[in-house]
Amino acid sequence: MTGKPLYLGDGKQRPEAVRDLPDIDPDALRKPEGYRAGPDLQAAVGTALTLGMPLLLTGEPGSGKSRLAYSIAHEFDLPLTEFVVKSDTQARDLLYRFDTVGRFHASQTEGRAADARRFICFEALGRALLHAKLPEYARNDLRLPDAAVGHPGRQTRTVVLIDEIDKAPRDVPNDLLVELERLRFPIPELASDTDPLPTVELTLAERAYRPIVVITSNSEKALPEPFLRRCVYHHLELPRFDRDLDDAGRAGQVTIEDIVKSRLGSRFAGGGDRLFDDLLDFYRFLRQDTQGLGHQPSLAELLNWLDALVPDAPGHGVAPGGAAALDQADLLAKTRGLLFKNQPDQAQAEALLDRWRASRAPRPGAQGR
């Protein structure tokens, strides 16, 4: 991209500058149709499905851990429900939330009419277990309002994504052992003098609809051993590059090039192969340990960088001359902002680009040898 910058910062108003900005689809680069899984990941998913165990995924941020759950849901045409763990998450939060304060205030004015069932809302794992049962169970046995459960009207298996479980307090994973293994959880807030403690539990027949649970961790803290024993574990490594595999090693493997082509390949069609090769070569150069970066750019950051350099816009076209044909100031600015996420790395961005260009320059006298 060349020409005047979009933002000038000179104190003058230019409302027209943003009127033609494209509508951004935040999931455009993350659609499940574009997900590619290698043999090891395929095997891990298959093992978890066969044994009915949660699949625990680790890997660097941006490696595609969370997107696997979307890929599974897409491939099996199943609903997906997601819970993003936070530092104050408790185990119960993954099952349901109960408005204790709201119930208290209502009880002050309504007395016994303030039914506790009005103040409960089910979250990802609890909802998935209730959806594995007939809708009459929640409506008649538990006497829950339809809005609290959101039942689809038929029994269904659900893909449950529990994202970044390592952010939770250490006791949370262990507190979920019964729920994940036995598919059972109590709801003490609904017990009373006349109502026994209600416990949601899947019967043997209902286990055919047990949730498919995918749990991710960025390994910010160690997870408890009892929890790990109950999971199928897989670590997502950054895929290899085509050039780093021989023909035998390439068979069946998913490479960086495969993933980028599945997400952005159409943008490089019709003369953009050289640009595609150049940009991926620079990313490969950055991922080498010898570059001394504080943060090596992730796969997700690579896709965002390529998306910015080759926008999906009519008439944009591609540079047939490779990276050298791009506006170099624009290339540097987007490389700094999208691949380098700390000041020391950003400070050496231009030097790294120069070193990469020098590494690709033909050596004197090499031609014809």
C-alpha positions in Angstrom: 0.0 0.0 0.0 1.3 3.4 -1.0 0.1 7.0 -0.7 -1.0 9.2 2.2 -1.3 7.5 5.6 -4.9 6.8 6.7 -4.3 8.6 10.0 -2.2 11.9 9.9 -2.4 13.1 13.5 -2.2 16.8 12.6 -5.3 18.0 14.5 -7.5 18.3 11.4 -10.8 16.5 11.0 -11.2 14.0 8.1 -14.5 12.0 8.7 -14.4 10.9 5.1 -11.2 8.9 5.7 -13.0 6.2 7.6 -16.2 6.0 5.6 -14.7 3.5 3.1 -13.0 1.2 5.6 -14.0 -2.4 4.9 -16.2 -4.3 7.2 -14.0 -6.5 9.2 -14.9 -10.1 9.9 -13.0 -11.1 13.0 -13.3 -14.8 12.2 -12.3 -14.5 8.5 -8.9 -16.1 9.1 -10.2 -18.6 11.7 -13.1 -20.3 9.9 -13.2 -24.0 10.7 -13.2 -24.9 7.0 -9.6 -23.7 6.8 -8.3 -25.6 9.8 -5.7 -28.3 9.0 -4.7 -31.1 11.4 -1.6 -33.3 11.1 -1.5 -37.0 11.8 -0.5 -36.6 15.5 -3.3 -34.2 16.2 -5.8 -36.4 14.3 -4.7 -39.4 16.5 -5.0 -37.4 19.7 -8.6 -36.3 18.8 -9.5 -39.8 17.9 -8.2 -41.2 21.2 -10.2 -38.6 23.2 -13.3 -39.4 21.2 -12.9 -43.2 21.6 -12.3 -43.1 25.3 -14.8 -40.2 26.0 -12.0 -38.2 27.8 -11.3 -34.5 27.6 -8.5 -33.5 25.2 -6.0 -31.1 26.8 -4.0 -29.0 24.4 -0.9 -27.0 25.1 1.2 -24.9 22.7 2.3 -21.4 22.2 -0.4 -18.7 22.0 -1.7 -18.4 18.4 -0.9 -22.0 17.5 -4.5 -23.0 16.8 -5.5 -24.7 20.1 -8.9 -23.1 20.5 -9.7 -23.3 16.8 -9.5 -27.1 17.0 -12.7 -27.2 18.9 -14.4 -25.2 16.2 -13.0 -27.6 13.6 -14.3 -30.7 15.5 -17.8 -29.0 15.8 -17.8 -28.2 12.1 -16.7 -31.6 10.9 -19.3 -33.4 13.0 -21.9 -30.7 12.5 -22.3 -30.3 16.3 -23.1 -27.2 18.4 -20.2 -25.6 20.2 -20.2 -23.8 23.5 -17.2 -22.0 24.9 -16.0 -20.9 28.3 -13.0 -18.5 28.6 -11.4 -19.0 32.0 -10.3 -16.0 34.0 -8.2 -15.6 37.1 -11.2 -15.6 39.4 -13.0 -18.5 37.8 -14.4 -21.2 40.1 -15.3 -24.7 39.0 -19.0 -24.1 39.4 -18.8 -21.2 36.9 -18.2 -23.7 34.1 -21.5 -25.4 35.0 -23.9 -22.6 36.0 -24.1 -19.1 37.6 -26.4 -18.3 40.4 -27.4 -14.7 41.2 -27.2 -14.9 44.9 -27.6 -11.1 45.4 -30.7 -11.0 43.2 -32.3 -13.9 44.9 -31.7 -12.3 48.3 -33.3 -9.0 47.3 -36.2 -10.8 45.7 -36.8 -12.8 48.8 -37.0 -9.7 50.9 -40.0 -8.5 48.9 -41.5 -11.7 47.5 -40.8 -14.2 50.3 -41.3 -17.8 49.2 -42.4 -16.6 45.8 -38.8 -15.8 44.9 -38.1 -19.2 43.4 -34.4 -19.9 43.2 -34.8 -21.3 39.6 -35.4 -17.7 38.4 -31.9 -16.8 39.3 -29.8 -19.6 37.7 -28.2 -19.6 34.3 -26.2 -22.6 32.9 -22.8 -22.2 31.4 -20.8 -24.2 28.9 -20.3 -27.6 30.6 -23.6 -27.6 32.5 -25.6 -26.7 29.5 -23.9 -29.4 27.4 -24.8 -32.0 30.0 -28.4 -30.8 30.1 -28.6 -30.9 26.3 -27.5 -34.5 26.4 -30.8 -35.2 28.2 -34.4 -34.9 26.9 -35.8 -31.3 27.3 -38.5 -32.7 29.6 -35.9 -33.3 32.3 -34.9 -29.7 32.7 -38.5 -28.5 32.3 -40.3 -31.0 34.4 -37.8 -32.7 36.8 -35.8 -29.6 37.6 -38.6 -27.2 36.8 -36.1 -24.8 35.2 -37.2 -21.9 32.9 -36.4 -22.6 29.3 -34.2 -19.5 29.1 -31.8 -20.8 31.7 -31.1 -24.0 29.8 -31.5 -23.0 26.1 -32.3 -26.6 25.2 -32.5 -27.2 21.4 -35.5 -29.4 21.8 -33.8 -32.7 21.2 -30.9 -34.6 22.8 -27.6 -33.5 21.2 -23.9 -33.9 21.7 -22.1 -30.6 22.2 -18.4 -29.6 21.7 -17.3 -27.8 24.9 -14.3 -25.5 24.7 -12.7 -24.7 28.0 -10.1 -22.1 27.0 -7.0 -21.2 29.0 -7.6 -23.3 32.1 -4.2 -22.5 33.4 -5.5 -19.0 34.2 -7.8 -20.4 36.9 -6.8 -20.9 40.6 -5.0 -24.2 41.0 -7.9 -26.0 42.7 -10.3 -25.5 39.8 -9.1 -28.4 37.6 -9.3 -30.8 40.5 -12.8 -29.5 41.4 -14.0 -30.5 38.0 -12.9 -34.2 38.1 -16.3 -35.6 38.9 -18.1 -33.4 36.4 -15.7 -34.4 33.6 -15.3 -38.1 34.4 -18.7 -39.0 35.9 -20.8 -36.5 34.0 -22.6 -35.4 37.1 -23.0 -32.2 39.1 -25.3 -31.1 42.0 -27.2 -27.8 42.2 -27.3 -27.1 46.0 -28.9 -23.6 45.4 -32.1 -25.4 44.3 -32.4 -27.6 47.4 -35.0 -26.7 50.0 -37.1 -28.2 52.8 -39.5 -29.6 50.2 -37.0 -30.2 47.3 -34.1 -32.7 47.7 -30.7 -31.8 46.4 -31.1 -32.0 42.6 -28.2 -33.7 40.8 -27.8 -33.7 37.0 -26.3 -37.0 35.9 -26.2 -38.7 32.5 -27.6 -42.2 32.4 -25.9 -45.0 30.5 -28.1 -44.4 27.5 -27.6 -40.6 27.6 -23.8 -41.0 27.6 -24.2 -41.5 23.8 -24.6 -37.7 23.9 -21.8 -36.9 26.2 -20.0 -33.7 25.5 -16.7 -33.6 23.5 -14.5 -31.5 25.8 -11.5 -29.6 24.5 -9.4 -27.8 27.1 -6.5 -25.5 26.3 -3.6 -24.3 28.3 -0.8 -21.8 27.6 1.3 -23.6 30.4 1.5 -20.4 32.5 1.2 -22.7 35.5 1.4 -26.4 36.1 -1.9 -28.4 36.2 -2.6 -30.9 39.0 -1.6 -34.5 38.4 -5.0 -36.0 39.1 -6.5 -33.7 36.4 -3.8 -34.6 33.9 -4.4 -38.3 34.4 -8.0 -37.9 33.3 -7.1 -36.1 30.0 -5.7 -37.1 26.7 -2.8 -34.7 26.3 -1.3 -33.2 23.1 1.2 -30.4 22.6 0.7 -28.4 19.4 4.1 -27.7 17.8 4.6 -25.1 15.1 4.3 -27.1 11.9 7.3 -27.6 9.7 8.1 -25.7 6.5 7.9 -27.5 3.1 11.6 -27.0 2.5 12.5 -28.6 5.8 10.9 -31.9 4.8 12.0 -34.5 2.3 9.5 -36.4 0.2 9.1 -39.2 2.7 8.7 -36.8 5.7 6.3 -34.6 3.7 3.7 -37.4 3.2 0.7 -36.8 5.4 2.2 -33.8 7.2 0.5 -30.4 7.4 3.1 -27.7 6.8 3.1 -23.9 7.4 2.5 -23.5 3.6 -0.6 -25.8 3.7 -2.1 -23.7 6.5 -1.4 -20.4 4.9 -2.8 -21.6 1.5 -6.0 -22.9 3.2 -6.5 -19.5 4.8 -5.1 -17.1 2.2 -4.1 -19.1 -0.8 -6.6 -17.5 -3.2 -5.0 -14.1 -2.7 -1.7 -15.2 -4.1 -3.1 -16.8 -7.2 -2.2 -15.4 -10.6 1.3 -14.2 -10.2 1.7 -14.0 -6.4 3.7 -17.1 -5.9 7.0 -15.3 -5.6 5.5 -12.9 -3.0 4.1 -15.8 -1.1 7.5 -17.6 -1.1 9.3 -14.4 0.0 7.0 -13.6 2.9 7.0 -17.1 4.2 10.8 -17.2 3.9 11.1 -14.1 6.0 8.8 -15.7 8.7 11.0 -18.8 8.6 14.0 -16.6 9.0 12.5 -15.0 12.1 11.6 -18.3 13.7 15.2 -19.4 13.7 16.6 -19.3 17.2 19.7 -17.5 16.0 17.7 -14.2 15.5 17.6 -13.6 19.2 14.0 -12.3 19.3 12.3 -11.9 22.7 9.1 -13.1 21.2 9.0 -15.4 18.1 5.9 -14.5 16.0 3.2 -17.1 16.2 1.2 -18.7 13.4 -1.8 -16.5 14.1 0.5 -13.4 13.9 1.9 -14.7 10.6 -1.7 -14.9 9.2 -2.5 -11.4 10.4 0.7 -10.0 8.8 -0.1 -11.7 5.5 -3.7 -10.4 5.7 -2.5 -6.9 6.2 0.1 -7.0 3.4 -2.2 -8.7 0.9 -5.7 -7.4 1.7 -8.7 -9.3 0.5 -10.0 -6.4 -1.5 -11.2 -6.2 -5.1 -8.5 -4.9 -7.4 -5.7 -4.9 -4.9 -3.7 -7.5 -6.7 -0.4 -9.0 -5.8 3.2 -7.9 -6.3 4.5 -10.1 -9.1 8.0 -9.1 -8.2 7.9 -10.6 -4.7 8.6 -8.7 -1.5 10.9 -6.3 -3.3 7.9 -4.9 -5.2 6.0 -4.0 -2.0 6.1 -0.5 -0.6 9.1 -1.0 1.8 8.0 1.6 4.3 4.6 -0.1 4.6 6.2 -3.5 4.8 8.4 -2.3 7.7 5.5 -0.7 9.6 3.3 -3.7 9.3 6.2 -6.1 10.2 6.9 -4.0 13.4 3.3 -3.8 14.5 2.2 -7.4 13.7 5.2 -9.7 14.1 7.2 -7.9 16.8 5.3 -7.4 20.1 7.9 -5.8 22.3 10.1 -2.7 22.0 13.5 -4.4 21.8 12.2 -6.7 18.9 10.6 -3.7 17.1 13.9 -1.8 17.4 15.7 -4.4 15.3 12.9 -4.9 12.7 14.6 -2.9 10.0 18.0 -4.6 10.6 16.3 -8.1 10.5 14.7 -7.3 7.2 18.1 -6.1 5.8 19.8 -9.3 7.1 17.1 -11.4 5.5 17.5 -9.6 2.2 21.3 -10.1 2.4 20.8 -13.8 3.1 18.8 -14.2 -0.1 21.1 -12.1 -2.4 23.1 -14.2 -4.9 26.7 -14.6 -4.0 29.3 -13.2 -6.5 30.5 -15.9 -8.8 27.8 -18.4 -7.7 26.0 -18.2 -11.1 26.8 -21.0 -13.5 28.5 -23.2 -10.9 
